[in-house]
Amino acid sequence: MSDYDEYEDEEDISALEDNHEIKLQERDVITGADAGIESIAPDAPIYRLRLLYSQETFLAVYREDNLAPNTMVIVPTRYGKDLAQVIGAVHGKLPSVSEIAWIVRAAAPEDLEKSRNNTKLEKEAFDICKKKILNHKLEMKLVLVHYLLEEPKILFFFTAENRVDFRELVKDLVSVFKMRIELRQIGVRDEARVTGGLGVCGRGYCCHCVSDKLKPVSLKMAKDQKLSLNSVKISGPCGRLLCCLFYEYGFYSEQQRNLPQEGMKASFNNETWKISEVNPIACQIKLVHEDGRLMTVPACQFEKVDNHWKIKSN
């Protein structure tokens, strides 16, 4: 019995798919369309920015001087104006108004000083909120606390298996901090994107280091890549299917269209062979003859003639 069959019989891994996930967090920044702006000037400089607290990246336009990478700027978000970091200029096709935000201004020294002070306050608020959650016996995990730069407001991001009635917790927090409080429930993949860490490959999480755009990952992607359906092997630290399954899926799909499939027949030197294994990474195909002979052939040696696969003769 193969690993594929074994784990398919013994383990229910359907919960690894994103259809069991809380809806991914909506975009935090306000785009031109949100602000009622109808068009962008063709010569407007476009930049990719990052919100430091959530690691969300987005495109933004600035009408003033050119901005160097790592410059801190102020942008409007759905919670209020906040700090973002310039990753770099973007060249090429002009995005639509619905895809782009608007930079208010470059951050002043006092903005950066306030942000540093807020970082210290966020650590204190995190500890206080954790204690309050325990006191109220709520089934939730606090992930992140963020003080807005230009608004008297604190954001508390958390994960939970189910919906949580946190009304009493909010009242408690308001009595402590004396400002507006907002709690946002996010998914476990959002948590991984925000906090970062090392994956099983030894590299930083894809959702944190490669792209913050979380794409739905399905079990079909794992099956089409001939992976063992073992939850330990195909899930990330967030408990959901590995992001890299999505990134690699296009390659496997393309290879499947251009290569014969396992179980098919192929002719070689007027003999019929059965394809026993297709390795799209190594670009090699293993075949077996009815008399038990085995051979491995480079994928480039295969050609399709009249809907039948044939191995080119040397």
C-alpha positions in Angstrom: 0.0 0.0 0.0 1.4 3.4 -0.9 1.6 6.4 1.4 -1.1 8.1 -0.6 -3.6 5.2 0.1 -2.6 4.8 3.7 -3.1 8.3 4.8 -6.2 8.7 2.7 -7.8 5.8 4.6 -6.6 6.7 8.1 -6.6 10.4 8.3 -9.2 13.1 7.6 -7.2 16.0 6.3 -10.1 18.0 4.8 -9.8 20.5 7.6 -6.5 21.6 6.1 -8.3 23.3 3.2 -9.1 27.0 3.3 -12.9 26.4 3.0 -12.7 25.6 6.8 -10.9 28.9 7.4 -12.3 32.1 8.7 -12.6 34.6 5.8 -9.2 36.1 5.2 -8.8 39.6 6.5 -10.0 42.4 4.2 -7.6 44.9 2.8 -6.7 47.5 5.5 -5.7 50.4 3.3 -8.1 52.7 1.6 -7.8 52.8 -2.2 -8.5 55.6 -4.6 -11.9 54.0 -5.4 -12.8 53.9 -1.7 -12.0 57.7 -1.5 -14.1 58.5 -4.6 -11.1 59.2 -6.9 -11.8 58.3 -10.5 -8.5 58.3 -12.3 -4.7 58.4 -11.9 -2.4 60.6 -13.9 -0.3 58.6 -16.4 3.0 60.1 -15.1 2.1 59.6 -11.4 5.0 57.7 -9.5 3.8 54.4 -8.2 5.3 52.6 -5.1 4.8 49.4 -3.3 4.4 49.9 0.4 4.1 47.7 3.5 2.0 48.2 6.6 4.5 47.3 9.3 2.0 45.9 11.8 0.2 43.5 9.4 2.9 43.0 6.7 0.2 43.8 4.1 1.8 45.2 0.9 0.0 47.4 -1.6 0.5 49.9 -4.4 0.3 53.6 -3.7 0.8 56.9 -5.6 2.5 60.0 -4.4 2.3 63.4 -6.1 5.3 65.0 -4.5 9.0 64.2 -4.6 10.4 60.8 -5.4 10.5 58.4 -2.4 13.6 56.2 -1.7 13.2 52.6 -0.5 12.7 52.3 3.2 11.2 55.8 3.4 8.3 55.9 6.0 5.1 57.5 4.8 1.6 58.2 6.1 -1.3 56.5 4.3 -5.1 56.3 5.0 -6.4 53.0 6.3 -9.9 51.9 7.2 -8.9 52.5 10.9 -7.3 55.9 10.4 -4.0 57.4 9.0 -1.1 55.1 9.7 2.6 54.5 9.0 3.8 52.4 6.0 7.3 51.6 4.6 8.2 52.2 1.0 9.6 49.0 -0.6 10.4 50.5 -3.9 9.1 52.1 -7.1 6.9 50.1 -9.5 7.2 50.4 -13.3 5.1 49.0 -16.0 1.3 48.9 -16.6 -0.6 51.5 -14.6 -2.9 49.9 -12.0 -6.6 50.8 -11.7 -7.9 53.2 -9.1 -9.4 50.2 -7.2 -6.0 48.7 -6.7 -4.0 51.7 -5.5 -3.8 53.7 -2.4 -2.8 57.4 -1.9 0.2 58.5 0.2 -0.8 61.5 2.3 2.8 62.7 3.1 6.3 61.5 4.0 6.6 60.7 7.7 8.1 63.5 9.9 10.6 62.8 12.7 7.9 63.3 15.3 5.8 60.6 13.5 8.7 58.1 13.8 9.3 59.0 17.4 5.6 58.4 18.2 5.7 55.1 16.4 8.7 54.0 18.5 6.8 55.0 21.7 3.7 53.2 20.4 5.8 50.0 20.0 6.5 50.0 23.8 2.9 50.7 24.6 1.8 47.8 22.4 3.9 45.3 24.3 2.3 46.5 27.6 -1.2 46.4 26.1 -0.6 42.9 24.8 0.2 41.6 28.3 -2.8 43.4 29.8 -5.2 42.1 27.2 -3.9 38.5 27.6 -4.7 38.7 31.3 -8.1 40.1 30.6 -8.8 37.3 28.2 -8.0 34.7 30.9 -10.1 36.6 33.5 -13.1 36.5 31.1 -12.3 32.8 30.2 -12.6 33.5 26.5 -11.6 30.9 23.9 -9.4 33.2 21.9 -5.7 33.7 21.2 -4.3 37.3 21.1 -2.0 37.7 18.1 -1.2 41.4 17.7 -1.8 44.8 19.3 -1.4 48.0 17.3 -1.7 51.7 18.3 -2.8 53.9 15.4 -0.4 56.7 14.6 -2.9 59.5 14.2 -6.0 58.2 16.0 -6.7 57.6 19.7 -7.5 53.9 19.0 -6.0 50.5 19.7 -6.5 47.4 17.5 -6.4 43.9 19.0 -6.1 41.1 16.5 -6.9 37.5 17.6 -7.7 34.0 16.4 -10.4 31.7 17.6 -12.0 28.4 16.5 -15.5 30.0 16.8 -17.1 33.4 17.2 -16.4 35.0 20.5 -18.6 37.3 22.5 -16.0 39.8 23.6 -18.3 42.7 24.5 -17.4 42.6 28.2 -13.8 42.3 27.3 -14.0 45.5 25.2 -15.6 47.3 28.1 -12.9 46.2 30.4 -10.2 47.3 28.0 -11.8 50.7 27.5 -11.8 51.3 31.2 -8.1 50.6 31.3 -6.8 52.4 28.2 -9.4 55.3 28.1 -9.6 55.2 24.3 -11.4 53.5 21.4 -10.9 49.7 21.2 -11.4 47.5 18.2 -11.1 43.7 18.2 -10.6 41.9 14.9 -10.8 38.2 14.5 -8.4 36.9 11.8 -7.6 33.4 10.4 -4.6 31.3 11.3 -3.0 32.0 7.9 -3.3 35.7 8.6 -1.6 35.1 11.9 1.3 33.3 10.2 1.6 36.2 7.7 1.7 38.8 10.6 4.0 37.0 13.0 6.4 35.3 10.5 8.6 32.3 11.3 10.5 29.5 9.6 8.8 26.8 7.6 9.7 23.1 7.3 12.0 24.1 4.4 14.1 26.2 6.7 13.1 29.4 5.0 10.8 32.2 6.2 7.0 31.7 5.7 6.0 32.3 2.1 3.0 34.4 3.4 5.4 36.6 5.3 8.5 36.8 3.0 7.4 35.9 -0.5 3.9 37.3 -0.9 1.3 38.6 1.6 -1.5 37.8 -0.8 -3.0 34.6 0.7 -4.2 32.3 -2.1 -6.7 29.4 -1.5 -4.9 26.1 -1.4 -6.8 22.8 -2.0 -6.2 19.1 -1.5 -6.4 18.7 -5.3 -3.1 20.6 -5.6 -1.4 18.1 -3.3 -3.0 15.1 -5.1 -2.0 16.4 -8.5 1.6 16.8 -7.3 1.5 13.1 -6.2 2.2 14.0 -2.6 1.6 11.8 0.3 -1.6 13.0 2.0 0.0 13.1 5.4 -1.1 16.2 7.3 2.4 16.6 8.9 4.0 16.7 5.5 1.7 18.9 3.5 0.6 21.5 6.2 2.5 24.5 7.5 2.9 25.7 11.1 -0.4 27.5 10.7 -2.2 24.1 10.4 -3.3 24.7 6.9 -2.0 23.4 3.5 1.4 24.7 2.6 1.4 28.0 0.5 4.1 26.5 -1.7 1.5 23.9 -3.0 -0.2 26.9 -4.7 3.0 28.4 -6.1 4.2 25.1 -7.5 0.8 24.0 -8.9 1.1 25.9 -12.1 4.4 24.0 -13.0 2.8 20.6 -12.3 -0.3 21.5 -14.3 1.8 22.6 -17.3 3.9 19.5 -17.1 0.9 17.2 -16.9 -0.4 18.7 -20.2 3.0 18.1 -21.9 3.9 14.6 -20.5 2.1 11.2 -20.6 0.3 10.1 -17.5 1.0 7.1 -15.4 -0.7 3.9 -16.7 -0.5 5.0 -20.3 1.1 2.9 -23.0 4.1 4.0 -25.1 5.8 2.3 -28.0 9.6 1.8 -28.3 11.4 -0.3 -30.9 8.1 -1.8 -32.0 7.4 -2.9 -28.4 4.6 -1.7 -26.0 5.7 -0.4 -22.6 3.6 0.8 -19.7 4.4 4.1 -18.0 4.8 3.3 -14.3 6.1 6.7 -12.9 6.3 10.3 -14.2 8.8 12.6 -12.4 8.2 16.1 -13.7 10.9 17.6 -11.5 13.7 15.3 -12.8 12.0 15.2 -16.3 12.3 11.4 -16.3 9.7 8.7 -17.0 9.9 5.1 -15.8 8.4 2.3 -17.9 7.8 -1.4 -17.4 7.5 -4.1 -20.0 5.1 -7.0 -19.7 8.1 -9.4 -19.3 9.3 -7.4 -16.3 12.0 -5.2 -17.9 12.4 -1.7 -16.6 13.8 1.4 -18.1 14.0 5.1 -17.4 13.7 7.6 -20.3 14.2 11.4 -20.3 10.9 13.1 -20.8 12.3 15.0 -23.9 12.5 11.6 -25.7 8.7 11.3 -25.7 6.5 12.5 -28.6 2.8 12.2 -29.3 1.9 10.9 -32.7 -1.7 10.4 -33.7 -2.8 10.5 -30.0 -0.3 7.8 -29.1 2.9 8.3 -27.1 6.1 7.2 -28.7 9.7 7.1 -27.5 12.1 8.5 -30.1 14.8 6.1 -31.3 18.4 7.1 -30.8 
